[in-house]
Amino acid sequence: MNATTLEIPSYFIVSQEQFELLANANRDLRLERSPNEELVIMPPTGGNIILS
């Protein structure tokens, strides 16, 4: 699985506090910020795979 990257426009400033609120509201996603101010949604790591 590949990461999905969302570019945040330069005029749309997301503070560290806002990013933390976003990440906490979406705990099922693995959110990261790149040095270029991109929002990166990482694929899940490891874990158990349930096949039916």
Backbone atoms as SQL, in Angstrom:
CREATE TABLE atoms (id INTEGER PRIMARY KEY, chain TEXT, resi INTEGER, resn TEXT, atom TEXT, x REAL, y REAL, z REAL);
INSERT INTO atoms VALUES
  (1, 'A', 1, 'MET', 'N', 0.828, -1.178, 0.000),
  (2, 'A', 1, 'MET', 'CA', 0.000, 0.000, 0.000),
  (3, 'A', 1, 'MET', 'C', 0.874, 1.243, 0.000),
  (4, 'A', 2, 'ASN', 'N', 0.498, 2.231, -0.763),
  (5, 'A', 2, 'ASN', 'CA', 1.256, 3.474, -0.833),
  (6, 'A', 2, 'ASN', 'C', 0.608, 4.542, 0.035),
  (7, 'A', 3, 'ALA', 'N', 1.419, 5.506, 0.442),
  (8, 'A', 3, 'ALA', 'CA', 0.906, 6.643, 1.201),
  (9, 'A', 3, 'ALA', 'C', 0.166, 7.574, 0.256),
  (10, 'A', 4, 'THR', 'N', -0.823, 8.270, 0.785),
  (11, 'A', 4, 'THR', 'CA', -1.544, 9.298, 0.055),
  (12, 'A', 4, 'THR', 'C', -1.080, 10.640, 0.591),
  (13, 'A', 5, 'THR', 'N', -0.744, 11.557, -0.295),
  (14, 'A', 5, 'THR', 'CA', -0.257, 12.867, 0.122),
  (15, 'A', 5, 'THR', 'C', -1.236, 13.940, -0.301),
  (16, 'A', 6, 'LEU', 'N', -1.595, 14.793, 0.639),
  (17, 'A', 6, 'LEU', 'CA', -2.435, 15.943, 0.353),
  (18, 'A', 6, 'LEU', 'C', -1.577, 17.187, 0.489),
  (19, 'A', 7, 'GLU', 'N', -1.533, 17.992, -0.547),
  (20, 'A', 7, 'GLU', 'CA', -0.780, 19.234, -0.464),
  (21, 'A', 7, 'GLU', 'C', -1.669, 20.306, 0.160),
  (22, 'A', 8, 'ILE', 'N', -1.106, 21.006, 1.128),
  (23, 'A', 8, 'ILE', 'CA', -1.828, 22.081, 1.790),
  (24, 'A', 8, 'ILE', 'C', -1.379, 23.387, 1.151),
  (25, 'A', 9, 'PRO', 'N', -2.306, 24.160, 0.570),
  (26, 'A', 9, 'PRO', 'CA', -1.916, 25.424, -0.061),
  (27, 'A', 9, 'PRO', 'C', -1.190, 26.336, 0.933),
  (28, 'A', 10, 'SER', 'N', -0.267, 27.132, 0.433),
  (29, 'A', 10, 'SER', 'CA', 0.550, 27.987, 1.300),
  (30, 'A', 10, 'SER', 'C', -0.289, 28.973, 2.105),
  (31, 'A', 11, 'TYR', 'N', -1.437, 29.382, 1.571),
  (32, 'A', 11, 'TYR', 'CA', -2.295, 30.320, 2.298),
  (33, 'A', 11, 'TYR', 'C', -3.141, 29.637, 3.367),
  (34, 'A', 12, 'PHE', 'N', -3.178, 28.310, 3.368),
  (35, 'A', 12, 'PHE', 'CA', -3.959, 27.533, 4.327),
  (36, 'A', 12, 'PHE', 'C', -2.999, 27.011, 5.388),
  (37, 'A', 13, 'ILE', 'N', -2.795, 27.797, 6.430),
  (38, 'A', 13, 'ILE', 'CA', -1.828, 27.453, 7.461),
  (39, 'A', 13, 'ILE', 'C', -2.479, 26.513, 8.474),
  (40, 'A', 14, 'VAL', 'N', -1.851, 25.374, 8.704),
  (41, 'A', 14, 'VAL', 'CA', -2.315, 24.419, 9.705),
  (42, 'A', 14, 'VAL', 'C', -1.281, 24.415, 10.826),
  (43, 'A', 15, 'SER', 'N', -1.686, 24.898, 11.985),
  (44, 'A', 15, 'SER', 'CA', -0.771, 24.932, 13.126),
  (45, 'A', 15, 'SER', 'C', -0.545, 23.516, 13.652),
  (46, 'A', 16, 'GLN', 'N', 0.454, 23.369, 14.487),
  (47, 'A', 16, 'GLN', 'CA', 0.706, 22.062, 15.096),
  (48, 'A', 16, 'GLN', 'C', -0.498, 21.636, 15.925),
  (49, 'A', 17, 'GLU', 'N', -1.109, 22.572, 16.631),
  (50, 'A', 17, 'GLU', 'CA', -2.287, 22.260, 17.448),
  (51, 'A', 17, 'GLU', 'C', -3.449, 21.783, 16.564),
  (52, 'A', 18, 'GLN', 'N', -3.676, 22.450, 15.431),
  (53, 'A', 18, 'GLN', 'CA', -4.744, 22.038, 14.516),
  (54, 'A', 18, 'GLN', 'C', -4.455, 20.664, 13.933),
  (55, 'A', 19, 'PHE', 'N', -3.186, 20.409, 13.596),
  (56, 'A', 19, 'PHE', 'CA', -2.823, 19.098, 13.063),
  (57, 'A', 19, 'PHE', 'C', -3.087, 18.015, 14.100),
  (58, 'A', 20, 'GLU', 'N', -2.741, 18.276, 15.353),
  (59, 'A', 20, 'GLU', 'CA', -2.987, 17.300, 16.417),
  (60, 'A', 20, 'GLU', 'C', -4.479, 17.051, 16.604),
  (61, 'A', 21, 'LEU', 'N', -5.295, 18.100, 16.522),
  (62, 'A', 21, 'LEU', 'CA', -6.745, 17.930, 16.603),
  (63, 'A', 21, 'LEU', 'C', -7.258, 17.068, 15.454),
  (64, 'A', 22, 'LEU', 'N', -6.759, 17.316, 14.251),
  (65, 'A', 22, 'LEU', 'CA', -7.139, 16.534, 13.078),
  (66, 'A', 22, 'LEU', 'C', -6.738, 15.068, 13.254),
  (67, 'A', 23, 'ALA', 'N', -5.515, 14.844, 13.707),
  (68, 'A', 23, 'ALA', 'CA', -5.030, 13.478, 13.904),
  (69, 'A', 23, 'ALA', 'C', -5.837, 12.761, 14.988),
  (70, 'A', 24, 'ASN', 'N', -6.149, 13.459, 16.077),
  (71, 'A', 24, 'ASN', 'CA', -6.932, 12.845, 17.157),
  (72, 'A', 24, 'ASN', 'C', -8.358, 12.542, 16.730),
  (73, 'A', 25, 'ALA', 'N', -8.910, 13.353, 15.837),
  (74, 'A', 25, 'ALA', 'CA', -10.274, 13.131, 15.347),
  (75, 'A', 25, 'ALA', 'C', -10.329, 11.990, 14.330),
  (76, 'A', 26, 'ASN', 'N', -9.164, 11.589, 13.812),
  (77, 'A', 26, 'ASN', 'CA', -9.085, 10.534, 12.795),
  (78, 'A', 26, 'ASN', 'C', -8.073, 9.479, 13.213),
  (79, 'A', 27, 'ARG', 'N', -8.259, 8.927, 14.398),
  (80, 'A', 27, 'ARG', 'CA', -7.297, 7.967, 14.950),
  (81, 'A', 27, 'ARG', 'C', -7.150, 6.693, 14.121),
  (82, 'A', 28, 'ASP', 'N', -8.135, 6.412, 13.268),
  (83, 'A', 28, 'ASP', 'CA', -8.037, 5.224, 12.424),
  (84, 'A', 28, 'ASP', 'C', -7.072, 5.438, 11.261),
  (85, 'A', 29, 'LEU', 'N', -6.651, 6.689, 11.039),
  (86, 'A', 29, 'LEU', 'CA', -5.679, 7.009, 9.989),
  (87, 'A', 29, 'LEU', 'C', -4.335, 7.319, 10.631),
  (88, 'A', 30, 'ARG', 'N', -3.266, 7.024, 9.914),
  (89, 'A', 30, 'ARG', 'CA', -1.930, 7.366, 10.381),
  (90, 'A', 30, 'ARG', 'C', -1.499, 8.632, 9.654),
  (91, 'A', 31, 'LEU', 'N', -1.689, 9.782, 10.285),
  (92, 'A', 31, 'LEU', 'CA', -1.402, 11.064, 9.651),
  (93, 'A', 31, 'LEU', 'C', -0.017, 11.553, 10.044),
  (94, 'A', 32, 'GLU', 'N', 0.684, 12.113, 9.074),
  (95, 'A', 32, 'GLU', 'CA', 1.993, 12.699, 9.301),
  (96, 'A', 32, 'GLU', 'C', 2.086, 13.992, 8.509),
  (97, 'A', 33, 'ARG', 'N', 3.028, 14.847, 8.892),
  (98, 'A', 33, 'ARG', 'CA', 3.313, 16.063, 8.129),
  (99, 'A', 33, 'ARG', 'C', 4.724, 15.971, 7.606),
  (100, 'A', 34, 'SER', 'N', 4.896, 16.318, 6.341),
  (101, 'A', 34, 'SER', 'CA', 6.226, 16.303, 5.745),
  (102, 'A', 34, 'SER', 'C', 6.912, 17.639, 6.018),
  (103, 'A', 35, 'PRO', 'N', 8.224, 17.705, 5.826),
  (104, 'A', 35, 'PRO', 'CA', 8.931, 18.982, 5.978),
  (105, 'A', 35, 'PRO', 'C', 8.425, 20.057, 5.010),
  (106, 'A', 36, 'ASN', 'N', 7.774, 19.629, 3.924),
  (107, 'A', 36, 'ASN', 'CA', 7.226, 20.564, 2.929),
  (108, 'A', 36, 'ASN', 'C', 5.786, 20.958, 3.236),
  (109, 'A', 37, 'GLU', 'N', 5.332, 20.682, 4.467),
  (110, 'A', 37, 'GLU', 'CA', 3.979, 21.028, 4.901),
  (111, 'A', 37, 'GLU', 'C', 2.893, 20.240, 4.177),
  (112, 'A', 38, 'GLU', 'N', 3.208, 19.053, 3.698),
  (113, 'A', 38, 'GLU', 'CA', 2.203, 18.191, 3.093),
  (114, 'A', 38, 'GLU', 'C', 1.608, 17.314, 4.187),
  (115, 'A', 39, 'LEU', 'N', 0.342, 16.992, 4.052),
  (116, 'A', 39, 'LEU', 'CA', -0.314, 16.063, 4.952),
  (117, 'A', 39, 'LEU', 'C', -0.217, 14.689, 4.312),
  (118, 'A', 40, 'VAL', 'N', 0.403, 13.744, 5.013),
  (119, 'A', 40, 'VAL', 'CA', 0.620, 12.410, 4.475),
  (120, 'A', 40, 'VAL', 'C', -0.239, 11.422, 5.254),
  (121, 'A', 41, 'ILE', 'N', -1.023, 10.641, 4.532),
  (122, 'A', 41, 'ILE', 'CA', -1.840, 9.594, 5.135),
  (123, 'A', 41, 'ILE', 'C', -1.139, 8.275, 4.846),
  (124, 'A', 42, 'MET', 'N', -0.532, 7.711, 5.875),
  (125, 'A', 42, 'MET', 'CA', 0.271, 6.499, 5.728),
  (126, 'A', 42, 'MET', 'C', -0.619, 5.264, 5.783),
  (127, 'A', 43, 'PRO', 'N', -0.235, 4.225, 5.047),
  (128, 'A', 43, 'PRO', 'CA', -0.990, 2.977, 5.121),
  (129, 'A', 43, 'PRO', 'C', -0.752, 2.326, 6.489),
  (130, 'A', 44, 'PRO', 'N', -1.683, 1.499, 6.930),
  (131, 'A', 44, 'PRO', 'CA', -1.502, 0.813, 8.205),
  (132, 'A', 44, 'PRO', 'C', -0.263, -0.080, 8.168),
  (133, 'A', 45, 'THR', 'N', 0.362, -0.262, 9.312),
  (134, 'A', 45, 'THR', 'CA', 1.540, -1.123, 9.384),
  (135, 'A', 45, 'THR', 'C', 1.193, -2.378, 10.157),
  (136, 'A', 46, 'GLY', 'N', 1.769, -3.499, 9.710),
  (137, 'A', 46, 'GLY', 'CA', 1.629, -4.756, 10.440),
  (138, 'A', 46, 'GLY', 'C', 0.193, -5.105, 10.755),
  (139, 'A', 47, 'GLY', 'N', 0.036, -5.671, 11.943),
  (140, 'A', 47, 'GLY', 'CA', -1.313, -6.041, 12.393),
  (141, 'A', 47, 'GLY', 'C', -1.741, -7.373, 11.817),
  (142, 'A', 48, 'ASN', 'N', -2.865, -7.803, 12.268),
  (143, 'A', 48, 'ASN', 'CA', -3.419, -9.072, 11.814),
  (144, 'A', 48, 'ASN', 'C', -4.335, -8.831, 10.625),
  (145, 'A', 49, 'ILE', 'N', -4.271, -9.720, 9.675),
  (146, 'A', 49, 'ILE', 'CA', -5.150, -9.671, 8.516),
  (147, 'A', 49, 'ILE', 'C', -6.201, -10.750, 8.707),
  (148, 'A', 50, 'ILE', 'N', -7.449, -10.359, 8.632),
  (149, 'A', 50, 'ILE', 'CA', -8.538, -11.324, 8.806),
  (150, 'A', 50, 'ILE', 'C', -9.106, -11.632, 7.434),
  (151, 'A', 51, 'LEU', 'N', -9.035, -12.890, 7.064),
  (152, 'A', 51, 'LEU', 'CA', -9.590, -13.335, 5.787),
  (153, 'A', 51, 'LEU', 'C', -10.850, -14.144, 6.078),
  (154, 'A', 52, 'SER', 'N', -11.891, -13.896, 5.284),
  (155, 'A', 52, 'SER', 'CA', -13.096, -14.680, 5.494),
  (156, 'A', 52, 'SER', 'C', -13.425, -15.498, 4.282);
